[in-house]
Amino acid sequence: MKCLSIRINPKSDLGNQLERFVELSKSLGRYPEIDYEDNGIVYLNYFSERLPELWRDLREGIFEHTEIGTWVRAVCEVVCEGEAGWHEALLLYHYDKNEQLDSLD
């Protein structure tokens, strides 16, 4: 089982957006473990044997969502375990468009 983790920037105004994010995720059949760090960072951790399918579902169902997609794209980073675990982590999405992204293909 591999992990895909969505890190939400602590400087963002969560409002009810985080709650809506989790609702949408659950409507897709994806149930994250939520970790709240002392520094304000929130991690949504998903576990799956099929990371490409998981990432596609989250991208299409949440990152491109008409209601909260803009907010999500502005505040999130997405990483997942590589073939050999976290020391080969892949950066799948970053709110900073200058970051070089990896792919699960």
ABEGO torsion letter per residue (X at the ends): XBBBBBBBBAABBAEAAAAAAAAAAAAAGBBBBBBBBAAGBBBBBBBBABAAAAAAAAAAAAAABAAAAAAAAAABBBBBBBAAEAAABBBABBABAABBBBBAX
